[in-house]
């Protein structure tokens, strides 16, 4: 399933090295990153996922997407989340109306945990 701007990429399965190491920091906020994010959203929709990381599609980058845009519909890319950032007051399940089982499914493993 292709979206207007993204195409799902194959899901990396448990055991692949990219899933077992710290991914590279994002330093370039360019068209390549925009395409990666679009592909990740398309893949998330196709797999009925809720928050895939780039390494789950074989990309060595510290990027993940969550389909829970703010009131404006915007999405955010942050180079890091500081350790001092306040903890969210609601879970994504509460904020987006997802059930807990759906949130725990790992696309790279293929089963709910």
N, CA, C and O atoms as a Tinker XYZ file with bonds, in Angstrom:
   452  protein
     1  N      0.843000   -1.177000    0.000000    73     2
     2  CA     0.000000    0.000000    0.000000    64     1     3
     3  C      0.884000    1.235000    0.000000    63     2     4     5
     4  O      1.666000    1.427000    0.932000    81     3
     5  N      0.784000    2.055000   -0.992000    73     3     6
     6  CA     1.551000    3.282000   -1.061000    64     5     7
     7  C      0.658000    4.446000   -0.659000    63     6     8     9
     8  O     -0.514000    4.498000   -1.032000    81     7
     9  N      1.218000    5.380000    0.104000    73     7    10
    10  CA     0.484000    6.589000    0.456000    64     9    11
    11  C      0.868000    7.669000   -0.536000    63    10    12    13
    12  O      1.642000    7.421000   -1.460000    81    11
    13  N      0.328000    8.870000   -0.349000    73    11    14
    14  CA     0.639000    9.964000   -1.266000    64    13    15
    15  C      2.141000   10.211000   -1.381000    63    14    16    17
    16  O      2.640000   10.545000   -2.456000    81    15
    17  N      2.858000   10.046000   -0.271000    73    15    18
    18  CA     4.276000   10.400000   -0.314000    64    17    19
    19  C      5.220000    9.317000    0.183000    63    18    20    21
    20  O      6.436000    9.508000    0.168000    81    19
    21  N      4.688000    8.192000    0.621000    73    19    22
    22  CA     5.564000    7.160000    1.167000    64    21    23
    23  C      5.202000    5.775000    0.687000    63    22    24    25
    24  O      4.060000    5.496000    0.320000    81    23
    25  N      6.199000    4.916000    0.699000    73    23    26
    26  CA     6.023000    3.518000    0.319000    64    25    27
    27  C      6.543000    2.642000    1.455000    63    26    28    29
    28  O      7.668000    2.841000    1.915000    81    27
    29  N      5.753000    1.683000    1.913000    73    27    30
    30  CA     6.232000    0.802000    2.989000    64    29    31
    31  C      7.508000    0.071000    2.577000    63    30    32    33
    32  O      7.658000   -0.357000    1.433000    81    31
    33  N      8.411000   -0.057000    3.528000    73    31    34
    34  CA     9.647000   -0.813000    3.311000    64    33    35
    35  C      9.530000   -2.127000    4.066000    63    34    36    37
    36  O      8.741000   -2.229000    5.005000    81    35
    37  N     10.298000   -3.131000    3.674000    73    35    38
    38  CA    10.244000   -4.418000    4.387000    64    37    39
    39  C     10.614000   -4.256000    5.858000    63    38    40    41
    40  O     11.491000   -3.463000    6.203000    81    39
    41  N      9.949000   -5.003000    6.710000    73    39    42
    42  CA    10.203000   -4.950000    8.144000    64    41    43
    43  C     11.396000   -5.836000    8.477000    63    42    44    45
    44  O     11.467000   -6.993000    8.063000    81    43
    45  N     12.327000   -5.270000    9.233000    73    43    46
    46  CA    13.504000   -5.996000    9.694000    64    45    47
    47  C     13.070000   -6.920000   10.821000    63    46    48    49
    48  O     12.337000   -6.511000   11.722000    81    47
    49  N     13.520000   -8.148000   10.768000    73    47    50
    50  CA    13.130000   -9.146000   11.764000    64    49    51
    51  C     14.166000   -9.282000   12.870000    63    50    52    53
    52  O     15.351000   -9.005000   12.682000    81    51
    53  N     13.691000   -9.711000   14.011000    73    51    54
    54  CA    14.549000   -9.948000   15.168000    64    53    55
    55  C     15.755000  -10.786000   14.760000    63    54    56    57
    56  O     15.621000  -11.778000   14.043000    81    55
    57  N     16.923000  -10.381000   15.219000    73    55    58
    58  CA    18.156000  -11.075000   14.871000    64    57    59
    59  C     19.046000  -10.255000   13.952000    63    58    60    61
    60  O     20.261000  -10.453000   13.927000    81    59
    61  N     18.451000   -9.329000   13.190000    73    59    62
    62  CA    19.245000   -8.467000   12.313000    64    61    63
    63  C     20.071000   -7.508000   13.171000    63    62    64    65
    64  O     19.577000   -6.988000   14.171000    81    63
    65  N     21.323000   -7.274000   12.784000    73    63    66
    66  CA    22.238000   -6.455000   13.582000    64    65    67
    67  C     21.732000   -5.041000   13.849000    63    66    68    69
    68  O     21.975000   -4.497000   14.926000    81    67
    69  N     21.041000   -4.442000   12.899000    73    67    70
    70  CA    20.569000   -3.063000   13.074000    64    69    71
    71  C     19.603000   -2.929000   14.261000    63    70    72    73
    72  O     19.401000   -1.831000   14.781000    81    71
    73  N     19.013000   -4.042000   14.680000    73    71    74
    74  CA    18.099000   -4.012000   15.828000    64    73    75
    75  C     18.828000   -4.188000   17.154000    63    74    76    77
    76  O     18.223000   -4.030000   18.214000    81    75
    77  N     20.104000   -4.509000   17.110000    73    75    78
    78  CA    20.839000   -4.845000   18.330000    64    77    79
    79  C     21.991000   -3.893000   18.635000    63    78    80    81
    80  O     22.908000   -4.250000   19.375000    81    79
    81  N     21.954000   -2.706000   18.081000    73    79    82
    82  CA    22.985000   -1.717000   18.380000    64    81    83
    83  C     22.345000   -0.332000   18.435000    63    82    84    85
    84  O     21.240000   -0.112000   17.940000    81    83
    85  N     23.067000    0.577000   19.045000    73    83    86
    86  CA    22.603000    1.962000   19.123000    64    85    87
    87  C     22.645000    2.557000   17.719000    63    86    88    89
    88  O     23.657000    2.457000   17.025000    81    87
    89  N     21.561000    3.166000   17.311000    73    87    90
    90  CA    21.482000    3.733000   15.968000    64    89    91
    91  C     22.163000    5.102000   15.899000    63    90    92    93
    92  O     22.390000    5.760000   16.914000    81    91
    93  N     22.474000    5.498000   14.687000    73    91    94
    94  CA    23.142000    6.773000   14.441000    64    93    95
    95  C     22.208000    7.950000   14.722000    63    94    96    97
    96  O     21.001000    7.876000   14.488000    81    95
    97  N     22.796000    9.039000   15.230000    73    95    98
    98  CA    22.025000   10.252000   15.455000    64    97    99
    99  C     21.608000   10.853000   14.119000    63    98   100   101
   100  O     22.300000   10.695000   13.114000    81    99
   101  N     20.487000   11.534000   14.116000    73    99   102
   102  CA    20.036000   12.250000   12.927000    64   101   103
   103  C     20.683000   13.630000   12.958000    63   102   104   105
   104  O     20.518000   14.380000   13.920000    81   103
   105  N     21.415000   13.958000   11.905000    73   103   106
   106  CA    22.081000   15.257000   11.838000    64   105   107
   107  C     21.651000   16.059000   10.619000    63   106   108   109
   108  O     21.860000   17.271000   10.569000    81   107
   109  N     21.056000   15.398000    9.643000    73   107   110
   110  CA    20.610000   16.085000    8.430000    64   109   111
   111  C     19.087000   16.048000    8.365000    63   110   112   113
   112  O     18.487000   14.976000    8.284000    81   111
   113  N     18.476000   17.214000    8.400000    73   111   114
   114  CA    17.024000   17.331000    8.308000    64   113   115
   115  C     16.711000   17.781000    6.885000    63   114   116   117
   116  O     16.464000   18.958000    6.620000    81   115
   117  N     16.729000   16.806000    5.981000    73   115   118
   118  CA    16.636000   17.092000    4.557000    64   117   119
   119  C     15.538000   16.269000    3.893000    63   118   120   121
   120  O     14.728000   15.637000    4.572000    81   119
   121  N     15.517000   16.281000    2.574000    73   119   122
   122  CA    14.501000   15.524000    1.823000    64   121   123
   123  C     14.611000   14.023000    2.076000    63   122   124   125
   124  O     13.605000   13.314000    2.066000    81   123
   125  N     15.828000   13.539000    2.302000    73   123   126
   126  CA    16.012000   12.118000    2.597000    64   125   127
   127  C     15.323000   11.718000    3.893000    63   126   128   129
   128  O     14.696000   10.661000    3.969000    81   127
   129  N     15.442000   12.562000    4.911000    73   127   130
   130  CA    14.767000   12.298000    6.182000    64   129   131
   131  C     13.254000   12.396000    6.003000    63   130   132   133
   132  O     12.511000   11.578000    6.544000    81   131
   133  N     12.804000   13.381000    5.257000    73   131   134
   134  CA    11.364000   13.528000    5.007000    64   133   135
   135  C     10.809000   12.285000    4.308000    63   134   136   137
   136  O      9.714000   11.827000    4.633000    81   135
   137  N     11.567000   11.737000    3.346000    73   135   138
   138  CA    11.111000   10.533000    2.651000    64   137   139
   139  C     11.109000    9.331000    3.581000    63   138   140   141
   140  O     10.193000    8.510000    3.536000    81   139
   141  N     12.136000    9.223000    4.430000    73   139   142
   142  CA    12.178000    8.141000    5.412000    64   141   143
   143  C     10.951000    8.190000    6.307000    63   142   144   145
   144  O     10.305000    7.166000    6.531000    81   143
   145  N     10.624000    9.362000    6.817000    73   143   146
   146  CA     9.461000    9.512000    7.696000    64   145   147
   147  C      8.178000    9.161000    6.945000    63   146   148   149
   148  O      7.309000    8.482000    7.491000    81   147
   149  N      8.052000    9.616000    5.701000    73   147   150
   150  CA     6.861000    9.285000    4.899000    64   149   151
   151  C      6.759000    7.779000    4.687000    63   150   152   153
   152  O      5.671000    7.210000    4.783000    81   151
   153  N      7.886000    7.131000    4.401000    73   151   154
   154  CA     7.889000    5.676000    4.215000    64   153   155
   155  C      7.526000    4.961000    5.517000    63   154   156   157
   156  O      6.824000    3.950000    5.506000    81   155
   157  N      8.010000    5.498000    6.634000    73   155   158
   158  CA     7.704000    4.878000    7.929000    64   157   159
   159  C      6.207000    4.992000    8.242000    63   158   160   161
   160  O      5.609000    4.041000    8.747000    81   159
   161  N      5.602000    6.144000    7.948000    73   159   162
   162  CA     4.160000    6.274000    8.171000    64   161   163
   163  C      3.384000    5.334000    7.250000    63   162   164   165
   164  O      2.399000    4.728000    7.672000    81   163
   165  N      3.819000    5.211000    6.003000    73   163   166
   166  CA     3.146000    4.300000    5.074000    64   165   167
   167  C      3.266000    2.858000    5.557000    63   166   168   169
   168  O      2.294000    2.104000    5.518000    81   167
   169  N      4.452000    2.477000    6.008000    73   167   170
   170  CA     4.656000    1.122000    6.530000    64   169   171
   171  C      3.863000    0.866000    7.788000    63   170   172   173
   172  O      3.326000   -0.224000    7.986000    81   171
   173  N      3.790000    1.882000    8.647000    73   171   174
   174  CA     3.020000    1.742000    9.883000    64   173   175
   175  C      1.546000    1.496000    9.551000    63   174   176   177
   176  O      0.904000    0.640000   10.160000    81   175
   177  N      1.022000    2.236000    8.598000    73   175   178
   178  CA    -0.375000    2.057000    8.210000    64   177   179
   179  C     -0.599000    0.674000    7.603000    63   178   180   181
   180  O     -1.583000    0.005000    7.920000    81   179
   181  N      0.310000    0.249000    6.734000    73   179   182
   182  CA     0.159000   -1.052000    6.069000    64   181   183
   183  C      0.236000   -2.206000    7.064000    63   182   184   185
   184  O     -0.469000   -3.204000    6.915000    81   183
   185  N      1.091000   -2.071000    8.078000    73   183   186
   186  CA     1.278000   -3.149000    9.059000    64   185   187
   187  C      0.377000   -2.990000   10.278000    63   186   188   189
   188  O      0.417000   -3.799000   11.205000    81   187
   189  N     -0.429000   -1.946000   10.263000    73   187   190
   190  CA    -1.300000   -1.623000   11.400000    64   189   191
   191  C     -0.482000   -1.488000   12.684000    63   190   192   193
   192  O     -0.890000   -1.934000   13.757000    81   191
   193  N      0.695000   -0.855000   12.538000    73   191   194
   194  CA     1.563000   -0.585000   13.672000    64   193   195
   195  C      1.192000    0.728000   14.336000    63   194   196   197
   196  O      0.295000    1.439000   13.883000    81   195
   197  N      1.900000    1.041000   15.419000    73   195   198
   198  CA     1.586000    2.288000   16.134000    64   197   199
   199  C      2.796000    3.169000   16.382000    63   198   200   201
   200  O      2.617000    4.325000   16.767000    81   199
   201  N      3.997000    2.698000   16.188000    73   199   202
   202  CA     5.154000    3.525000   16.474000    64   201   203
   203  C      6.461000    2.881000   16.077000    63   202   204   205
   204  O      7.290000    2.604000   16.944000    81   203
   205  N      6.679000    2.633000   14.791000    73   203   206
   206  CA     7.911000    1.965000   14.379000    64   205   207
   207  C      9.124000    2.885000   14.447000    63   206   208   209
   208  O      9.016000    4.103000   14.299000    81   207
   209  N     10.269000    2.274000   14.672000    73   207   210
   210  CA    11.550000    2.968000   14.635000    64   209   211
   211  C     12.219000    2.666000   13.296000    63   210   212   213
   212  O     11.921000    1.656000   12.658000    81   211
   213  N     13.122000    3.547000   12.879000    73   211   214
   214  CA    13.795000    3.382000   11.583000    64   213   215
   215  C     14.531000    2.053000   11.484000    63   214   216   217
   216  O     14.564000    1.440000   10.417000    81   215
   217  N     15.125000    1.602000   12.594000    73   215   218
   218  CA    15.869000    0.342000   12.503000    64   217   219
   219  C     14.941000   -0.845000   12.246000    63   218   220   221
   220  O     15.407000   -1.908000   11.837000    81   219
   221  N     13.645000   -0.685000   12.477000    73   219   222
   222  CA    12.708000   -1.772000   12.177000    64   221   223
   223  C     12.457000   -1.920000   10.681000    63   222   224   225
   224  O     11.817000   -2.875000   10.241000    81   223
   225  N     12.967000   -0.964000    9.902000    73   223   226
   226  CA    12.933000   -1.124000    8.445000    64   225   227
   227  C     14.354000   -1.105000    7.894000    63   226   228   229
   228  O     14.578000   -0.800000    6.723000    81   227
   229  N     15.320000   -1.440000    8.770000    73   227   230
   230  CA    16.701000   -1.602000    8.343000    64   229   231
   231  C     17.517000   -0.334000    8.224000    63   230   232   233
   232  O     18.619000   -0.370000    7.678000    81   231
   233  N     17.011000    0.789000    8.717000    73   231   234
   234  CA    17.717000    2.065000    8.609000    64   233   235
   235  C     18.394000    2.391000    9.933000    63   234   236   237
   236  O     17.747000    2.425000   10.980000    81   235
   237  N     19.689000    2.627000    9.878000    73   235   238
   238  CA    20.489000    2.936000   11.059000    64   237   239
   239  C     20.354000    4.422000   11.381000    63   238   240   241
   240  O     21.240000    5.219000   11.070000    81   239
   241  N     19.229000    4.787000   12.013000    73   239   242
   242  CA    18.979000    6.188000   12.377000    64   241   243
   243  C     18.059000    6.227000   13.586000    63   242   244   245
   244  O     17.150000    5.407000   13.714000    81   243
   245  N     18.301000    7.177000   14.461000    73   243   246
   246  CA    17.457000    7.341000   15.649000    64   245   247
   247  C     16.202000    8.136000   15.284000    63   246   248   249
   248  O     16.081000    9.326000   15.574000    81   247
   249  N     15.290000    7.438000   14.646000    73   247   250
   250  CA    14.023000    8.031000   14.209000    64   249   251
   251  C     12.914000    7.055000   14.532000    63   250   252   253
   252  O     13.052000    5.853000   14.305000    81   251
   253  N     11.820000    7.563000   15.060000    73   251   254
   254  CA    10.612000    6.755000   15.178000    64   253   255
   255  C      9.430000    7.651000   14.879000    63   254   256   257
   256  O      9.520000    8.873000   15.003000    81   255
   257  N      8.334000    7.051000   14.490000    73   255   258
   258  CA     7.122000    7.820000   14.214000    64   257   259
   259  C      5.983000    7.263000   15.047000    63   258   260   261
   260  O      5.936000    6.070000   15.346000    81   259
   261  N      5.074000    8.139000   15.412000    73   259   262
   262  CA     3.868000    7.762000   16.145000    64   261   263
   263  C      2.726000    8.526000   15.499000    63   262   264   265
   264  O      2.811000    9.740000   15.318000    81   263
   265  N      1.680000    7.834000   15.159000    73   263   266
   266  CA     0.551000    8.488000   14.505000    64   265   267
   267  C     -0.398000    9.054000   15.548000    63   266   268   269
   268  O     -1.458000    8.492000   15.824000    81   267
   269  N      0.003000   10.159000   16.110000    73   267   270
   270  CA    -0.818000   10.859000   17.092000    64   269   271
   271  C     -0.473000   12.337000   16.988000    63   270   272   273
   272  O      0.092000   12.915000   17.917000    81   271
   273  N     -0.817000   12.957000   15.845000    73   271   274
   274  CA    -0.438000   14.355000   15.619000    64   273   275
   275  C     -1.136000   15.295000   16.593000    63   274   276   277
   276  O     -2.162000   14.957000   17.184000    81   275
   277  N     -0.559000   16.476000   16.745000    73   275   278
   278  CA    -1.190000   17.467000   17.607000    64   277   279
   279  C     -2.433000   18.035000   16.917000    63   278   280   281
   280  O     -2.799000   17.585000   15.832000    81   279
   281  N     -3.067000   19.001000   17.530000    73   279   282
   282  CA    -4.325000   19.546000   17.012000    64   281   283
   283  C     -4.173000   20.139000   15.617000    63   282   284   285
   284  O     -5.150000   20.213000   14.872000    81   283
   285  N     -2.961000   20.565000   15.251000    73   283   286
   286  CA    -2.739000   21.140000   13.931000    64   285   287
   287  C     -2.457000   20.076000   12.878000    63   286   288   289
   288  O     -2.425000   20.379000   11.685000    81   287
   289  N     -2.250000   18.829000   13.308000    73   287   290
   290  CA    -1.908000   17.761000   12.382000    64   289   291
   291  C     -0.419000   17.663000   12.115000    63   290   292   293
   292  O      0.016000   16.867000   11.282000    81   291
   293  N      0.368000   18.471000   12.818000    73   291   294
   294  CA     1.816000   18.499000   12.603000    64   293   295
   295  C      2.495000   17.299000   13.247000    63   294   296   297
   296  O      1.977000   16.706000   14.194000    81   295
   297  N      3.645000   16.959000   12.724000    73   295   298
   298  CA     4.501000   15.914000   13.282000    64   297   299
   299  C      5.827000   16.565000   13.638000    63   298   300   301
   300  O      6.220000   17.550000   13.013000    81   299
   301  N      6.514000   16.035000   14.622000    73   299   302
   302  CA     7.739000   16.633000   15.131000    64   301   303
   303  C      8.900000   15.672000   14.950000    63   302   304   305
   304  O      8.760000   14.470000   15.175000    81   303
   305  N     10.036000   16.198000   14.548000    73   303   306
   306  CA    11.283000   15.439000   14.538000    64   305   307
   307  C     12.211000   16.164000   15.493000    63   306   308   309
   308  O     12.541000   17.330000   15.279000    81   307
   309  N     12.628000   15.484000   16.536000    73   307   310
   310  CA    13.534000   16.071000   17.519000    64   309   311
   311  C     14.835000   15.299000   17.508000    63   310   312   313
   312  O     14.820000   14.068000   17.504000    81   311
   313  N     15.984000   16.007000   17.503000    73   311   314
   314  CA    17.253000   15.288000   17.481000    64   313   315
   315  C     17.498000   14.475000   18.748000    63   314   316   317
   316  O     18.243000   13.496000   18.714000    81   315
   317  N     16.897000   14.855000   19.840000    73   315   318
   318  CA    17.027000   14.081000   21.072000    64   317   319
   319  C     15.942000   14.506000   22.043000    63   318   320   321
   320  O     15.348000   15.577000   21.913000    81   319
   321  N     15.699000   13.653000   23.006000    73   319   322
   322  CA    14.774000   13.975000   24.083000    64   321   323
   323  C     15.609000   14.032000   25.347000    63   322   324   325
   324  O     16.129000   13.007000   25.788000    81   323
   325  N     15.750000   15.221000   25.944000    73   323   326
   326  CA    16.616000   15.335000   27.110000    64   325   327
   327  C     16.130000   14.481000   28.275000    63   326   328   329
   328  O     14.928000   14.312000   28.481000    81   327
   329  N     17.083000   13.948000   29.031000    73   327   330
   330  CA    16.743000   13.132000   30.195000    64   329   331
   331  C     15.906000   13.919000   31.192000    63   330   332   333
   332  O     15.154000   13.334000   31.971000    81   331
   333  N     16.031000   15.238000   31.172000    73   331   334
   334  CA    15.279000   16.075000   32.107000    64   333   335
   335  C     13.863000   16.381000   31.622000    63   334   336   337
   336  O     13.110000   17.068000   32.312000    81   335
   337  N     13.492000   15.877000   30.436000    73   335   338
   338  CA    12.149000   16.135000   29.915000    64   337   339
   339  C     11.112000   15.551000   30.862000    63   338   340   341
   340  O     11.276000   14.435000   31.355000    81   339
   341  N     10.035000   16.307000   31.121000    73   339   342
   342  CA     9.014000   15.780000   32.031000    64   341   343
   343  C      8.346000   14.535000   31.448000    63   342   344   345
   344  O      8.169000   14.422000   30.235000    81   343
   345  N      7.988000   13.624000   32.312000    73   343   346
   346  CA     7.286000   12.413000   31.896000    64   345   347
   347  C      5.891000   12.792000   31.421000    63   346   348   349
   348  O      5.271000   13.690000   31.993000    81   347
   349  N      5.383000   12.125000   30.383000    73   347   350
   350  CA     4.027000   12.430000   29.931000    64   349   351
   351  C      3.013000   12.097000   31.017000    63   350   352   353
   352  O      3.192000   11.152000   31.785000    81   351
   353  N      1.957000   12.881000   31.067000    73   351   354
   354  CA     0.918000   12.659000   32.076000    64   353   355
   355  C     -0.109000   11.646000   31.628000    63   354   356   357
   356  O     -0.881000   11.138000   32.442000    81   355
   357  N     -0.127000   11.351000   30.347000    73   355   358
   358  CA    -1.031000   10.316000   29.842000    64   357   359
   359  C     -0.223000    9.358000   28.996000    63   358   360   361
   360  O      0.828000    9.723000   28.469000    81   359
   361  N     -0.695000    8.166000   28.867000    73   359   362
   362  CA    -0.042000    7.216000   27.975000    64   361   363
   363  C     -0.529000    7.484000   26.564000    63   362   364   365
   364  O     -1.543000    8.156000   26.372000    81   363
   365  N      0.182000    6.964000   25.577000    73   363   366
   366  CA    -0.275000    7.114000   24.200000    64   365   367
   367  C     -1.637000    6.453000   24.028000    63   366   368   369
   368  O     -2.471000    6.924000   23.255000    81   367
   369  N     -1.855000    5.364000   24.750000    73   367   370
   370  CA    -3.145000    4.682000   24.660000    64   369   371
   371  C     -4.267000    5.618000   25.095000    63   370   372   373
   372  O     -5.320000    5.684000   24.460000    81   371
   373  N     -4.029000    6.334000   26.179000    73   371   374
   374  CA    -5.057000    7.270000   26.653000    64   373   375
   375  C     -5.208000    8.438000   25.685000    63   374   376   377
   376  O     -6.323000    8.871000   25.392000    81   375
   377  N     -4.083000    8.942000   25.192000    73   375   378
   378  CA    -4.128000   10.114000   24.321000    64   377   379
   379  C     -4.733000    9.806000   22.961000    63   378   380   381
   380  O     -5.412000   10.654000   22.383000    81   379
   381  N     -4.500000    8.613000   22.443000    73   379   382
   382  CA    -4.913000    8.288000   21.082000    64   381   383
   383  C     -6.006000    7.238000   21.005000    63   382   384   385
   384  O     -6.423000    6.860000   19.910000    81   383
   385  N     -6.472000    6.765000   22.140000    73   383   386
   386  CA    -7.565000    5.809000   22.133000    64   385   387
   387  C     -7.178000    4.422000   21.672000    63   386   388   389
   388  O     -8.035000    3.684000   21.186000    81   387
   389  N     -5.914000    4.037000   21.807000    73   387   390
   390  CA    -5.458000    2.709000   21.395000    64   389   391
   391  C     -5.654000    1.721000   22.543000    63   390   392   393
   392  O     -5.637000    2.116000   23.709000    81   391
   393  N     -5.835000    0.463000   22.227000    73   391   394
   394  CA    -5.882000   -0.503000   23.324000    64   393   395
   395  C     -4.466000   -1.002000   23.616000    63   394   396   397
   396  O     -3.609000   -0.996000   22.732000    81   395
   397  N     -4.227000   -1.427000   24.836000    73   395   398
   398  CA    -2.892000   -1.786000   25.305000    64   397   399
   399  C     -2.262000   -2.913000   24.484000    63   398   400   401
   400  O     -1.060000   -2.875000   24.220000    81   399
   401  N     -3.030000   -3.893000   24.083000    73   399   402
   402  CA    -2.479000   -5.007000   23.303000    64   401   403
   403  C     -1.890000   -4.501000   21.985000    63   402   404   405
   404  O     -0.832000   -4.965000   21.561000    81   403
   405  N     -2.561000   -3.562000   21.345000    73   403   406
   406  CA    -2.054000   -3.020000   20.086000    64   405   407
   407  C     -0.751000   -2.270000   20.310000    63   406   408   409
   408  O      0.137000   -2.305000   19.458000    81   407
   409  N     -0.625000   -1.597000   21.437000    73   407   410
   410  CA     0.589000   -0.842000   21.726000    64   409   411
   411  C      1.790000   -1.742000   21.967000    63   410   412   413
   412  O      2.924000   -1.331000   21.723000    81   411
   413  N      1.565000   -2.951000   22.437000    73   411   414
   414  CA     2.668000   -3.835000   22.790000    64   413   415
   415  C      3.159000   -4.687000   21.636000    63   414   416   417
   416  O      4.156000   -5.395000   21.782000    81   415
   417  N      2.498000   -4.641000   20.506000    73   415   418
   418  CA     2.907000   -5.457000   19.369000    64   417   419
   419  C      4.194000   -4.899000   18.773000    63   418   420   421
   420  O      4.281000   -3.710000   18.468000    81   419
   421  N      5.162000   -5.737000   18.614000    73   419   422
   422  CA     6.431000   -5.345000   18.008000    64   421   423
   423  C      6.461000   -5.899000   16.590000    63   422   424   425
   424  O      6.435000   -7.115000   16.398000    81   423
   425  N      6.516000   -5.027000   15.609000    73   423   426
   426  CA     6.491000   -5.469000   14.219000    64   425   427
   427  C      7.693000   -6.340000   13.871000    63   426   428   429
   428  O      7.590000   -7.227000   13.024000    81   427
   429  N      8.836000   -6.094000   14.519000    73   427   430
   430  CA    10.035000   -6.859000   14.196000    64   429   431
   431  C      9.979000   -8.282000   14.753000    63   430   432   433
   432  O     10.666000   -9.175000   14.257000    81   431
   433  N      9.165000   -8.488000   15.777000    73   431   434
   434  CA     9.004000   -9.829000   16.341000    64   433   435
   435  C      7.764000  -10.490000   15.762000    63   434   436   437
   436  O      7.745000  -11.699000   15.533000    81   435
   437  N      6.739000   -9.699000   15.530000    73   435   438
   438  CA     5.535000  -10.208000   14.884000    64   437   439
   439  C      4.495000  -10.775000   15.813000    63   438   440   441
   440  O      3.514000  -11.365000   15.358000    81   439
   441  N      4.688000  -10.609000   17.114000    73   439   442
   442  CA     3.711000  -11.081000   18.079000    64   441   443
   443  C      3.495000  -10.009000   19.133000    63   442   444   445
   444  O      4.357000   -9.159000   19.352000    81   443
   445  N      2.347000  -10.053000   19.780000    73   443   446
   446  CA     2.100000   -9.154000   20.900000    64   445   447
   447  C      2.797000   -9.711000   22.122000    63   446   448   449
   448  O      2.762000  -10.916000   22.367000    81   447
   449  N      3.433000   -8.837000   22.893000    73   447   450
   450  CA     4.112000   -9.282000   24.110000    64   449   451
   451  C      3.330000   -8.858000   25.323000    63   450   452
   452  O      3.738000   -9.139000   26.450000    81   451
